[in-house]
């Protein structure tokens, strides 16, 4: 196991160092795998979500503000848009699947849909629930589900700008949702330990069902195997596995490496990541539950939300005023879009970058473009002064990370 103190002298020789990184060992010297710098806010961050097509991150704050950041390892993280459409805390935020809209809900009982390109509210429903809204999920291009503090779930048709169904099967607040597109089932989990399920295949959702519940507050939920298995994380540190046709009781109870879980997310088929109240992130292989790993150091800050970037490069977490980025290549050994052999895939990379540029031009408003142009200009100035690592060097280092299985280095944390 490589420890940072063993290689600090050689690593610190790199001028443009960032706060969060993982260390890779190679034959010549030790290098850093770069990730974006942490984003520091003045108020607590409750929710984050990566954009599905661009290097953008949506941020929800306790003040009710919502922001969009352009994240990068080459330029400073830049806030390209700020919205003040919530009067109280914004608890959950998501981008739509096409990335053109941003959806949010909060303690003020509002449900907002923002046009990202125009940087304006597309529509806002003032009293979407009778109680503060705690959770939200984007089901498809037209439908969204929200859950409140009293256990009420509402399904919304975004085109009609109204709720098409409302039901209450929970005795406490709705903490999270999961949708299985293969089966068309929407699952909601609550602090009462119950999971409710509704069939979303038809235009009007039907067949609401609910489990008997476990003696635990459920804080995370995910589906796998085409919706055949459901995993729910309890705040006590147990992850419960259910089969879709046997929701009345858990198929098995998985003990984790922590006595408390604050959030859980699906990484890929067969792999979950969860975080604890003391700021540690863990990984779990559901096919072999003995393969659990501590992925990050302790921050002593409760983690409220996790999100994985569209290209599987980064895992982001939010806790209090901090948003941290981690190298998902090393954490989960995922396949990447951008980490490729330059000689073999150079044309593909150039094509991809051109596509992203076109999308960015369509989505971002003029003010945001101006901010990014200034950031790019500053980057060029720093590069002339020798303060920015070249893209060729970064690609080489990242390829070294893949070849030497950084994931294995983290097992014995």
Secondary structure by P-SEA (a helix, b strand, c coil): cccccccccccccccccccbbbbbbcccbbbbbccccbbbbcccccbbbbbccccbbbbbcccccccccccccccccccccccccccccccbbbbccccccccccccccbbbbbccccccccccccccccccccccccccccbbbbbcccbbbbbbcccccccccccccccbbbccccccccccbbbbbccccbbbbbbcccccccccccccccccccccccccccccbbbbbbcccbbbbbcccccccccbbbbcccccccccccccccbbbbbcccbbbbbbcccccccccccccccccccccccccccccbbbbbcccbbbbccccccccccccccccccccaaaaaaaaaaaaaaaaacccaaaaaaaaaaaaaaaaaaaacccccaaaaaaaaaaaaaaccccccccc
